[in-house]
Amino acid sequence: MGLFSKWFQKSKPKENDVKARTPLTIQVGDIVTYDLVDYEVVGKITYKDGSYKWFSYQLLEGRNTIWLSAEMDDELELGIYKTVSLSVKEPFPQQLEFEGKTYHLEEEGKANVMGEGRSENIDGRVTHYGDYSDVDGEQYLSVETWGTETEVSLGTSVEEYEIKILAGS
C-alpha cells in the first residue's frame, strides 16, 4: 500500500456509527427536545393492531413525564400526551367529559404491545384502546386498559419541526 492510497482510501463505516433518528425510529436512551426542554427517552411502546403499527415514547425530564406518540397514517401524525385522572370503564362510552369539554370516540380496538426500557413490564400484553377527540380536533383523550387498570392521557398534535431528536447511541 503506497503513501497516497492511505490518504485516498474510502473509509468503511464503523459499527458504532449512530444513524439519524426520525419520530418512527426513536430508541430508549435518545434525547428529544420539545418546547425548549430536553427529555430522555426512558420507555418505548410499540402497538400493533393487525398490520397497523404505532409508537409511544415515555419522555422524562426531572420528575416531569410526557408521552410522544408517532404513527404513519396517510401522513406522519405526532402528539404530546400527559396522563390525567379520569375514570373510564369498559365498554368505552361514545363520549367523555373532561375539564368542561366533550370528547367523541373516534377509534377503538385491541393492540398487541412490545415494551422497552421502563415499559418492558407490559411487553407481550394486549391493550384495549380508545381514541377520542374534541369537537375542534385540537385536543385528544387516549384511553388504554392494562388488565384491571385504565390509563387516560390528554394530548395535542405537534408538528415534526417542533421536536428535535438526538440519538443516544
C-alpha positions in Angstrom: 0.0 0.0 0.0 1.5 3.3 -1.1 1.6 6.6 0.7 -1.2 8.1 -1.2 -3.5 5.1 -1.1 -3.8 5.6 2.7 -5.0 9.2 2.2 -7.5 8.5 -0.5 -8.9 5.2 0.5 -12.6 5.2 1.3 -13.3 4.8 5.0 -15.6 2.0 6.0 -18.5 2.8 8.2 -17.8 1.9 11.8 -20.1 -0.5 13.6 -20.8 2.1 16.3 -21.8 4.9 13.8 -25.0 6.5 15.0 -27.9 6.6 12.5 -30.1 9.7 12.3 -33.4 9.2 14.1 -36.9 10.0 12.9 -40.1 10.1 15.0 -40.7 6.5 13.9 -37.2 5.2 14.9 -36.6 6.8 18.3 -34.8 4.5 20.8 -34.6 4.3 24.6 -31.7 6.5 25.6 -32.2 9.1 22.9 -32.9 12.8 23.8 -36.0 14.5 22.5 -36.3 18.3 22.7 -39.8 19.7 22.8 -40.9 23.2 23.8 -37.3 24.1 24.7 -37.0 21.2 27.2 -34.6 18.2 26.7 -36.3 14.9 27.6 -34.6 11.5 27.9 -36.5 8.6 26.2 -36.9 6.1 29.1 -39.6 3.9 27.7 -40.9 2.9 24.3 -44.2 1.0 23.5 -44.8 -0.4 20.0 -48.5 -1.1 19.4 -49.7 -3.4 16.7 -53.3 -3.8 15.7 -53.5 -6.1 12.6 -51.0 -4.7 10.1 -51.2 -1.2 11.6 -48.3 -0.1 13.9 -47.7 3.0 16.0 -45.3 4.1 18.9 -45.4 5.9 22.2 -42.3 7.2 23.8 -42.0 7.9 27.5 -40.0 11.2 27.9 -38.6 12.2 31.2 -37.1 15.5 32.4 -36.5 15.6 36.1 -39.8 14.4 37.6 -41.8 15.6 34.5 -43.1 12.8 32.3 -44.8 13.3 28.9 -45.5 10.8 26.1 -44.8 11.4 22.4 -47.0 9.4 20.1 -45.9 8.7 16.5 -47.8 7.0 13.7 -47.7 6.9 10.0 -51.3 7.1 8.6 -51.7 8.9 5.3 -49.0 11.2 6.8 -46.9 11.4 9.9 -49.0 12.1 13.0 -47.4 13.2 16.2 -48.9 14.1 19.6 -47.7 15.0 23.1 -49.7 13.4 25.9 -49.9 13.8 29.7 -51.6 11.3 32.0 -54.8 12.7 33.6 -57.1 11.5 36.3 -60.4 10.4 34.7 -62.4 7.3 35.5 -63.4 5.3 32.3 -65.0 1.8 32.4 -65.4 -0.8 29.7 -67.1 -0.8 27.3 -65.8 2.6 26.4 -68.6 5.2 26.1 -69.2 7.1 22.8 -68.2 10.3 24.5 -66.3 11.5 27.5 -66.4 14.8 29.5 -63.1 16.2 30.8 -62.5 19.7 32.2 -65.6 21.1 30.6 -65.0 19.7 27.1 -66.8 16.8 25.4 -64.6 14.2 23.5 -66.1 11.8 21.0 -64.9 8.3 20.4 -63.0 8.2 17.0 -61.3 4.8 17.1 -61.3 1.7 19.3 -59.6 -1.6 19.2 -57.2 -4.1 20.7 -53.4 -4.0 20.2 -50.5 -6.3 21.0 -47.7 -4.3 22.6 -44.0 -4.6 22.9 -42.4 -2.6 25.7 -38.8 -1.4 26.1 -37.0 0.4 28.9 -39.3 1.5 31.7 -42.2 0.0 29.7 -40.7 -3.5 29.4 -43.2 -4.7 32.1 -46.0 -4.6 29.5 -44.1 -6.5 26.8 -46.3 -9.1 25.2 -49.6 -7.9 26.6 -52.7 -6.8 24.8 -54.4 -3.4 25.5 -57.9 -2.2 24.7 -57.6 1.3 23.4 -59.9 4.2 22.6 -59.0 7.4 20.9 -61.3 10.4 21.5 -61.1 14.0 20.1 -62.9 17.2 21.0 -65.2 19.0 18.5 -62.5 21.2 17.1 -60.0 18.3 16.7 -57.5 20.2 18.8 -57.3 18.0 21.9 -57.4 14.3 22.3 -58.0 11.7 25.0 -56.3 8.4 24.8 -57.7 5.6 26.9 -55.9 2.3 27.4 -56.8 -0.7 29.6 -54.0 -2.7 31.2 -55.6 -5.7 33.0 -57.8 -4.1 35.7 -56.2 -0.6 35.3 -57.3 2.1 32.8 -55.0 5.0 31.9 -56.2 8.2 30.3 -54.0 10.8 28.7 -54.8 14.2 27.4 -52.9 15.2 24.2 -52.4 17.7 21.4 -51.0 17.4 17.9 -47.5 18.6 17.3 -45.6 19.1 14.0 -42.4 17.3 13.3 -40.4 20.6 13.3 -41.5 21.1 16.9 -39.3 18.2 18.1 -35.6 17.5 17.8 -34.1 14.1 18.2 -30.6 13.4 19.4 -29.5 9.7 19.1 -28.2 8.4 22.4 -26.2 5.6 20.9 
